Amino acid sequence: MYSKFPMPKELVTTARSQGGVFTTKQAADAGITRAVTQRFLDDHIWWSLARGLYSLSNETPWEGLAWGGVLLGGPDAALGFEAAGHKLDLCSAPSVIDVLTPHQRIDRGCWRFHRTPKFDARGEPPVALIEQTALGICADADPDELFSRLARAVTSRRTTPQRLLQAAVANPNLRHRALMVEALGDVAGGVHSALERRYFRDVERRHGLPDGVRQVSLQPSRYSDVGYVEFHVVVELDGRLGHTGDGIFRDFDRDNRNAMKGYLTLRIGWDDIVNRPCEVALAVGRLLVSRGWTGSVTPCRNCPAA
């Protein structure tokens, strides 16, 4: 049957450019009639994803489903929220694909439609701008994940803390808006992970420690989390990610090379910073004093009475 009803090359090209999916209208524009469409479906050459939407495979990849949502959304539709975030490498692929569209659409299958009268989008498939996307996916995130996603948006070099901050300030109804504004100030200061942020906020800032240098490079192509360069002290924040397998040996090599340059390394983990930030601050402060810092640790309201 396939040889009797070959797919037009232009339709094949269109489908492949859209993750393997296409619409009834695109098929009709290529000369495919309803009868031929039904024959392709009966012969399992095409698979129906939704009314008016078809796939070249019975196992449509996420990219194809994303394209399908945009095609179902109609003219000027675009991926939004976590679907857009995944395309922009800000988060993992969601099982429900959110689509922004100026048209009224009913949710179906794996697609959730948001009637949005005005938004900007770019790319193929169209994706909401990174500022709108980053703030949108952060609105439902917990504080640590929120910060990591904002930092990832900034380090992707597609946006800046200032542009994100402007977008957040312009949206007074944004959930977690105050926290995002605070977090963006930390990102602008060079803090790039939730663990670094907790150290910066709960250990360093809250206890009057000197400002360390974030992601300091003391060796060619090697970076340390926090460096008090004047005092030859390094703090490595061990969030485990990146510190297993080969990462362990890279850490050992970096720490050993730093030691040969006269740097002392403190390695601090999540449990230390989350549950014992005051003790961590005291330990870091004592080490800095031993290396020449003339300041002193400032007790916070949670510190045990001395």
N, C-alpha and C positions, 0 to 999 in steps of 0.2 A: 504494500500500500504506500510505503514511503516514497518509492520511486515514481509512483503515479501522481503523488501530490508533494513534490519537493518544496521545501521551505525557501522562499526568496532570500537571496544572499543579503539583501539590505535588512531583512527582518532578523536574520541570524546575527548580523553585525550589531544591530540595535540591542538585541537581547544580551549579547556578550558584554556590551558596554554598560549594561544595567544589572550586572551580577547574575545573568541568566534568566531574567524575568522581563515580561512585556505585557502590554494591554491589548484588549480586543480592538481598540481603535488603531493601535500601531500595526496589528495584524491585518486589519481591513485596509489600511493605507498601503500595505504591501501587496494587496490583491487577494488575501485569504478570505474566502466566503465562510458563512456560518456552517455550511455542510462540511467543508474541508476541516474547519476547526473541530467539529464533533468527531470526524474521522481520526484526526491527530490525537484527540483525547481518548477515544476508544482503543487506539493502537498503542497507547502509552508512549507516544512521542512527545506530547505535551502533558503537563499536570496542572490542574486547576488549584490555585492558591486562594482565590476569593472570586466573587462575581466580577468578571471582566479582567481578571489578572491571571496570567499563566507563567509556568516555569518550564525550562528545558530539562529539569532534573526532578526526580522524586525526592531528592534530599537537597533542598535549596539552602545554600550557605547563608550565613548571617548577612553578608553584603547584599545578597539578592533580596532577602526579606526587608532590609533597610530601603533598598530601591523600591520594593513593592509598596511600602508604606507611603513613600513620597509620591508614587504614581497614583495611589488611591486617594491621596490628599488633594489632588488636583493642581491646577496652575498655581505657581508661587509657593507650594508647600516645601517644607524643609525638615530635616531631622532636628529634634530638640532634646533637652535634658540629657539623660544618661546615654541615649542613642547618639546624640551629637558628641557627648563627652568621650564615648568610645572611639568615634572617628577622629577625635582630636587627641587621642592617647591620654586622656585624663582619668579614665576608669575602665573597668572590664565591660565586656559586651552584656547588655541587659537582656533578659528573656522577653520583656515587654518593650516594644519599640515605640517611643513617643514621637509624634509627628505634629509640627506646628503648621497650621493652614488657615488662610483667611475665610475658608468655606466651612459650612456646617457638615460634619461627618460623624457617622455612628461608629463607635469602637467595634472592632471585629478581630477574631483570631488573636494574633500576637501584636496587633496594632492598636495604639491608643492615640486618639486625635484631640488636639487642643486648638479650639478656635481662637486664633490670635490675629487681630486685625492688622497689626503693624510690627514687622520685624525685618531684620537684614540677614541675608544668608549668602554663603559662597560655596563653591566646590561642586563636585560630582560624586555622589548625589549632593544636592544642596544641604548645607549644614549651618545652623544658626551661628552667629559670630561667637568667638571664643569668650568674650566678656559675658554675654548673656548666658552662654552655656555653663561656664565655670560657676557663676553665681547661682544659676538654677540648680545644678547638681549639689552645690554646697548647702542649699536651703534645707535639705532633708538629711544631711550628714551629721554624725556626732562631731563634737569639737575637734578631736584629733584627726579624723578623716577629713573634715572640712579644711583644716590647715594644710594637710598634705596635698589635697586637690588644688588649692589655691597656689601652693608652691610649685606644683607640677605645671600649672598653667603658665606661671612666670618663667620657669626654667626651660619651657618649650620654646621660648623666644618668639612666641606668636603674639604676646601681649606684655604689658608692664604692670607693676603694682599700681602705678598712678592711674592707668586706664581702668583697671579693675576697681580702684577706689572711687573714681568718678562715676562709674556705672552703679556701684553700690549706693553712693550718696544720692544718686538721682532716682533711686527706687525705695521710697520710704516704707513700702509694704513688704519688703523683702524679709523673709524669716532669717533669723540669726544675723541681721544686718549689723548690729553693734559689734558682735564678735568678729564678723568679717572685716569691718573697718579696723579693729584692733589688730587682727591677724595680718592684714595687708601692710600695716606699719612694720610688723616684725619681718615680713617677707622682704620689704624694701631695705631692711637692715641686713639682709643676707642670711636669714635663718631658713633652712630648706627642708626640714622634716618636723613631724610632730614631736619627736623626742628632743630635737634641738630647741624647739620652741619651749617645751616644758623646762629644759635646763636654763634657757635664757630668762624665762619669766620667774620660775619658782626657786631657782638656785641663785643665779647670777644677779638679776635685777632686784629681787626681793631682799637679798642679804647684802647689798652694797658692794659686791665684788667688782673689780675692774672689768671693763668690756673686753671680752676676748674677740679674736678675729675668727670669723666663720669660714670654714672650708679653706683653711690656710695651707699653702703649698710650701713645705719645708724641703721637699725632695722633688726632682723633676717628675712631673706627671703623677705625683702622689699627693693626696690631700688628707688633712686631719680635720676633725670636726670643729674643735675649738682650740685656738692657740693663744697663750699669753706670752707673746714672743719676747717681750722685754725681760721676762722672768724665766724664760726657757722651760715653760711648762705647757704640756699638751693634754687636753681632755678628749678622749675617744668615747663616743656615746654608742654603746653596743645594743642596737635594736634587733640583732640577730640577722636581719635581712642583709645579705652581702657579707656576712661574717661566718659563713660555713663553707666547708669544702675548700676550694682553692682560695676563697676569700680569707681564710684563716692564715694561710701562708703569706699572702700579700700583706696582711696586718702585721704579722711577725717581722717581715722584712722591713716594712716602713718603720715600725717601732724601734727595731734594732738600729736602723740607720739614724733615726732621730736621736737615740741614746748616744751614738758615737759623736753627734754634734753637741751633746751636752743637755739635751731635752729630757725631762722626766715626763712619763706618760701615766695618766690616771685613766683607767677604763671603768666606765660607769654604765649600768644597765637600767632598763625600764623600772624594775622594782625599786632600785635605789632612789631614782628621781621622783617616782610617783608616791612612794610610801615614806621615804626618809630624806626629803629635800633639804631639811635644816642640817642634818648630819653631813650630807654631801657638801653643803656650803661651808661648814666648819672645816671639813677635811681639805677642801680646795683652798680656803683662806689660809690655813696653817701652812700648807705647802708653799703658797705664794709669799707669805711672810718669810719663810725660811730661805726664799730665793731673792729677797730684797724688796718686796712690796711693803710700803710704809703705812698702808691703810689698815682697816680692821673690819671684821665681819659685823654687819648690823643685824641684830636679832629682829625677826619678823614677829607678828602677833601669834604665830603658831609655834615659835621656838620654845623649848622647855626653859623654865626660869633658871638662870645661871646661879 
